[in-house]
Amino acid sequence: MAGRAWKNTYRLSDAQLEHLDLAEERMEAMDLSEAERILLGMLDESPLCIPVLSNLGHLYGRHLSDFEKAVEYYQMVLDIEPDNAWARDERRRYQRYLTYD
């Protein structure tokens, strides 16, 4: 994909990049079911893909208010990449909404 202004740190394929772009467009358009479908399909193919896990955390936390799922996805990122400060901050943000018995 020529013309990207950022480095493809996770070495995603062109298809993965296109699917992520489409999922993000669907989130912006508030077509959340379609965004979820795209991301979960990507996760089936690449269960350790940090950008997919991060986007799922964002989708569930910000758009669907399913804070437990958001925390789970950000924790998955941290299990793979423990120094990921962004995922740690986002996980902390959504953890404060959870109540524990």
N, C-alpha and C positions, 0 to 999 in steps of 0.2 A: 504494500500500500504506500505508494509514493505520496509525499506531501505531509506526512505526520510530523508534527513539531516536537514530539516527545519520543523518548527512547522506549522501545518495546522490552522492558526489563524482564518480563516473564516469558519472553520468546513465544508469544501467542501466534498461532497461525492466522493467515488472512481471514479464514472463515470464522475463527473465534473472535477476532477483532470486529468483524462485521456483525456477528450475533450480539456482542456486547454493546455495540453502537445502537443496534435495533432495540435491545432491551432498555437501554437508557432513554431512547426516544419514546418508547411506549410508556415509561415511567413519567416522563415530562408531559405526555399527553393524557396522563391519568388512566391509561389502559393497563391497569395493574395486573389483571389476570393474564394478559398476553405477555407482559414483562416477566411474570413469575413462570409461565410456561417455557419461555425461551431460556431463562436462567437455570431452571431445574433440568431441562434437557441438556444444557451444557454441562451441568454438574454430573449427570449420569455418564457422560463421555469422559470427563476429567474431574474426578472427585477431589483432587488436591489443587485445583486452579484457584489461586488466591484472588484474582480479580472477580471471579464468579462468586466466590464465598463472600467477598466484601460487598458486592452489589446485592446479594441476597440479604445480608445483614441490613443494608441501607433500606431495601424494599420493605422488609418486615418491620423495622424499627420506625422509620420516618413515615412511610405511606400506609402501612397496615396496622400500626400500633400493636403488633404482636411482639412485645419486648422480649419474651422468653426465647422465641425463635431468633430474634436479632442477636441476643447474647450468645446463643448456641453457634450461630454462623461466625460471629467475631471470635469466639473461642476456638473454632476450627482453624481460623487464620492464625491465631497465636500458637496453636499446637504445631503448625507447620513453620511459622516464622515468629519466634518468640520476641524478637526485637521490633516488631511492627507497632510503632507508637500510635499510629492512626487507629488501628484496630483496637488497641488497648484503651484508647480514649473513648472510642465509640461504644465498646463493650461496657465500660464504666458508666457512660451516659445512660444506657438502657437498663443496666442493673439496678439503678436507684429507683426505677419504677416497679421493680418486682418485690413482692412481699413473700417472706419465708415464714413458715409455721414453726 
